[in-house]
Amino acid sequence: MKVALVGDIGGTNARFALWRDDALHAVQVFATADYSSPEQAIGVYLEAQGVARGELEAVCLAVAGPVSGDEFRFTNSHWRISRASFCAALQIEHLLLVNDFSAMALGMTRLRPEERVSVCAGEADPSRPALIIGPGTGLGVASLLRLEEGRWLAMPGEGGHVDLPVNDARESAIRQVIAEQTGHVSAETVLSGGGLLRLYHALCALDGHTPSLATPAAITDAALAGEPVALAVIEQFCRFLGRVAGNDVLTLGGRGGVYIVGGVVPRFSRLFLRSGFAESFADKGCMSGYFKGIPVYLVTAEFSGLLGAGVALQQALGGPSRV
């Protein structure tokens, strides 16, 4: 493959890189609000890299949402993509759009040892699916399956919208308080940046505290500083995440390992590693023994989505994919 371009586009930021020799080069981050279209932002990026339009062999963009038809509209920004006009503007023949969590899942195939932290020790079964789950703006869930000849199949879903699982009276009370505000309480309702704030207000209501923290970042900072209510919020967040991830592993038969991604958990990784996540993850009654030996990792890599877009493009064009 000659030089290609890969992108990972969210509601706030778009990340672009050149994909050459099986690796990312010249990663840059652009604020989507500063550009009228992805074509404009990519044009600025290519000019900065000294790459002329028409020199790219292909483009792969990871985008949030289902991908089909000629036009894709971004749910969290004013950008949209028409395949025909995009290819004409950038003078390319191959445009691949992939779901952002498919790209995230494929990015797990390229992690370096220093880009993941062991949460639960074990040995992955390469014949079984891996689970990728990530609290961020929402809650992303995907599975990853190894195929023959070093290829991979990433399968995105809508697992963030399953019902939030509760396991005792305290969790049931928390869910009820949140339900009074939101109606249906999905996993994403709690396991996301905004969900952290909902959980904080629910615990304050149940325990008679006056809320004083206004943002997810403030809650995280307070917890890291040892503030008791914020610590309780983080602990409950981790336990809910363990319950959801455990349910997903049972549903998928996911003995290929669990990868926790997204922007939320790494911000309080020290608290997460000593939380009740692992206990809740395997707390499945008669099936608790199923979880013995399943490795769980907290991913700290910065550009997994971009790497996954490169893997997706390489596979789509028939190139080899290394483990």
Buried (B, 14 or more C-beta within 10 A) or exposed (E): BEBBBBBBBBBEEBBBBBBBEBEBEEBBEBEBEEBEBBBBBBBBBBEEBEBEBEBBBBBBBBBBBEBEEEEBEBEBBEBEBBBEBBBEBBEBEBBBBBBBBBBBBBBBBBBEEEBBBEBBEBEBBEEBBBBBBBBBBBBBBBBBBBEEEEBBBBBBBBBBBBEBBBBEEEBEBBBEBBBEEEEEBBBBBBBBBBBBBBBBBBBBBEEEBEEEBEEBEBBBBBBBEEBEBBBBBBBBBBBBBBBBBBBBBEBBEBBBBBBBBBBBBBBBEEBBBEBBBBEBBBBBEEEEEBBEEBBBBBBBBEBBBBBBBBBBBBBEBEEEBEE
